[in-house]
């Protein structure tokens, strides 16, 4: 959804460099975050959760044209089970199975290799910093076009999946905590 919307935002200019730069930026930042939490016992549960959430959010964003924000979570929380059940379909389950469950199963079956703890502790921050620098270099290579596009099309940031839906869920929970605790 993000990439389709980003391409559509360029009516008159060639979007190739900007789209490639945006792809490298998003990929590098996601990789940096995932690498930062790549510890035995927590990486796979986090990655599986993100894969399934991204598949669910991607389905609703792509098929219904909705943005998963805190207002959407509020709507879901106030929806009765019958109405929510109408959104469940075989297409949704197939989409989540193909893009969420199948990659999660592969990830769970993979045996991840970790270096010794001390080596991990000094190399990991360097690797995370390297990914961040790569993302910033990509953004810098098309800064003018990216900044202009992001200013003119603020909704694009809301299409970054799964980070914006996750951020929105946390915003929703924060608002709920003001009313009632977990």
C-alpha positions as CSV (number, residue, x, y, z in Angstrom):
1,X,0.0,0.0,0.0
2,X,2.8,2.4,0.9
3,X,4.7,1.9,-2.3
4,X,1.6,2.2,-4.5
5,X,0.7,5.5,-2.7
6,X,4.3,6.7,-2.9
7,X,4.4,6.1,-6.7
8,X,1.0,7.7,-7.1
9,X,2.2,10.9,-5.4
10,X,4.6,11.6,-8.3
11,X,2.4,13.0,-11.1
12,X,5.1,14.8,-13.2
13,X,8.5,13.5,-12.2
14,X,10.3,10.2,-12.4
15,X,10.0,8.6,-9.0
16,X,12.6,5.9,-9.4
17,X,15.4,7.4,-7.2
18,X,13.0,8.6,-4.6
19,X,11.2,5.3,-4.3
20,X,14.4,3.3,-4.1
21,X,15.8,5.8,-1.5
22,X,12.6,5.4,0.5
23,X,12.7,1.6,0.3
24,X,16.3,1.5,1.4
25,X,15.5,4.0,4.3
26,X,12.5,2.0,5.5
27,X,14.3,-1.4,5.1
28,X,17.5,-0.1,6.9
29,X,15.6,1.4,9.8
30,X,13.5,-1.8,10.3
31,X,16.6,-3.9,10.1
32,X,18.4,-1.7,12.6
33,X,15.4,-2.0,15.1
34,X,15.2,-5.8,14.6
35,X,18.9,-6.2,14.9
36,X,18.8,-4.3,18.2
37,X,16.3,-6.8,19.6
38,X,17.9,-9.8,18.1
39,X,18.6,-11.7,21.4
40,X,17.9,-15.4,22.0
41,X,14.5,-16.0,23.4
42,X,13.0,-12.6,22.5
43,X,13.8,-12.1,18.8
44,X,11.6,-14.8,17.3
45,X,8.5,-13.9,19.4
46,X,8.9,-10.2,18.5
47,X,9.5,-11.0,14.8
48,X,6.5,-13.5,14.6
49,X,4.2,-10.9,16.3
50,X,5.3,-8.2,13.9
51,X,4.9,-10.5,10.8
52,X,1.4,-11.5,11.8
53,X,0.4,-7.9,12.7
54,X,1.8,-6.6,9.5
55,X,-0.2,-9.2,7.5
56,X,-3.4,-8.3,9.3
57,X,-2.9,-4.6,9.0
58,X,-1.8,-5.0,5.3
59,X,-5.0,-6.8,4.5
60,X,-7.3,-4.2,5.9
61,X,-5.2,-1.3,4.5
62,X,-5.0,-2.9,1.0
63,X,-8.5,-4.2,0.7
64,X,-10.5,-1.5,2.6
65,X,-8.3,1.5,2.0
66,X,-8.2,2.3,5.7
67,X,-5.4,3.7,7.8
68,X,-4.8,1.8,11.0
69,X,-4.6,4.6,13.5
70,X,-5.7,5.1,17.1
71,X,-9.2,6.0,16.0
72,X,-9.4,2.7,14.1
73,X,-8.4,0.8,17.2
74,X,-11.1,2.8,19.2
75,X,-13.7,1.7,16.5
76,X,-12.6,-1.9,16.8
77,X,-12.8,-1.8,20.6
78,X,-16.4,-0.4,20.4
79,X,-17.5,-2.9,17.7
80,X,-19.8,-5.7,18.7
81,X,-18.7,-9.3,17.9
82,X,-21.4,-9.7,15.2
83,X,-20.3,-6.7,13.3
84,X,-16.6,-7.6,13.7
85,X,-17.4,-11.1,12.5
86,X,-18.5,-9.7,9.1
87,X,-15.0,-8.5,8.5
88,X,-13.6,-12.0,8.9
89,X,-13.3,-13.9,5.6
90,X,-11.4,-16.6,3.9
91,X,-9.5,-14.0,2.0
92,X,-8.3,-12.5,5.3
93,X,-7.3,-15.9,6.6
94,X,-5.5,-16.8,3.3
95,X,-3.7,-13.4,3.3
96,X,-2.5,-13.8,6.9
97,X,-1.5,-17.4,6.4
98,X,0.5,-16.6,3.3
99,X,2.1,-13.3,4.4
100,X,2.2,-13.7,8.2
101,X,2.0,-17.3,9.3
102,X,4.1,-18.9,6.6
103,X,7.1,-16.6,7.0
104,X,6.7,-16.9,10.8
105,X,6.9,-20.7,10.5
106,X,10.0,-20.5,8.4
107,X,11.5,-18.1,11.0
108,X,10.6,-20.4,13.9
109,X,12.2,-23.4,12.2
110,X,15.4,-21.5,11.4
111,X,18.3,-22.0,13.8
112,X,19.8,-18.6,14.5
113,X,23.5,-18.5,15.2
114,X,24.7,-16.0,17.8
115,X,28.3,-15.0,18.5
116,X,29.6,-15.1,22.0
117,X,27.9,-12.7,24.4
118,X,30.8,-10.2,24.7
119,X,31.3,-10.2,20.9
120,X,27.6,-9.5,20.4
121,X,27.6,-6.7,22.9
122,X,30.2,-4.6,21.1
123,X,29.4,-5.6,17.5
124,X,25.6,-5.2,17.7
125,X,25.6,-1.4,18.3
126,X,28.1,-1.0,15.5
127,X,25.8,-3.0,13.1
128,X,22.7,-1.1,14.2
129,X,24.6,2.2,13.7
130,X,25.7,1.0,10.2
131,X,22.1,0.3,9.2
132,X,21.0,3.7,10.5
133,X,23.8,5.4,8.5
134,X,22.8,3.4,5.4
135,X,19.2,4.6,5.8
136,X,20.3,8.2,6.3
137,X,22.5,8.0,3.2
138,X,19.6,6.7,1.2
139,X,17.4,9.5,2.5
140,X,20.1,12.0,1.8
141,X,20.5,10.9,-1.8
142,X,16.9,11.9,-2.5
143,X,16.4,14.4,0.3
144,X,14.7,17.1,-1.7
145,X,12.2,14.8,-3.3
146,X,11.5,12.8,-0.2
147,X,11.1,15.8,2.1
148,X,8.8,17.5,-0.5
149,X,6.7,14.4,-0.9
150,X,6.4,13.7,2.8
151,X,5.3,17.3,3.4
152,X,2.7,17.2,0.6
153,X,1.5,13.7,1.4
154,X,1.6,13.4,5.2
155,X,-0.6,10.3,5.0
156,X,2.3,8.3,3.6
157,X,3.9,7.9,7.0
158,X,0.7,6.3,8.2
159,X,1.1,3.6,5.6
160,X,4.4,2.3,6.9
161,X,3.4,-1.2,8.1
162,X,3.8,-2.5,10.9
163,X,5.3,0.5,12.6
164,X,2.4,3.0,12.2
165,X,-0.3,0.5,13.3
166,X,1.9,-0.5,16.3
167,X,2.5,3.1,17.2
168,X,-1.3,3.8,16.8
169,X,-2.1,0.8,19.1
170,X,0.2,2.2,21.7
171,X,-1.4,5.6,21.4
172,X,-4.8,4.0,21.8
173,X,-3.7,2.1,24.9
174,X,-2.2,5.3,26.4
175,X,-5.6,7.0,25.8
176,X,-7.4,4.0,27.3
177,X,-5.1,4.0,30.4
178,X,-6.2,7.6,31.1
179,X,-9.7,6.2,31.4
180,X,-9.1,2.6,32.7
181,X,-5.9,0.8,33.4
182,X,-5.1,-2.4,31.5
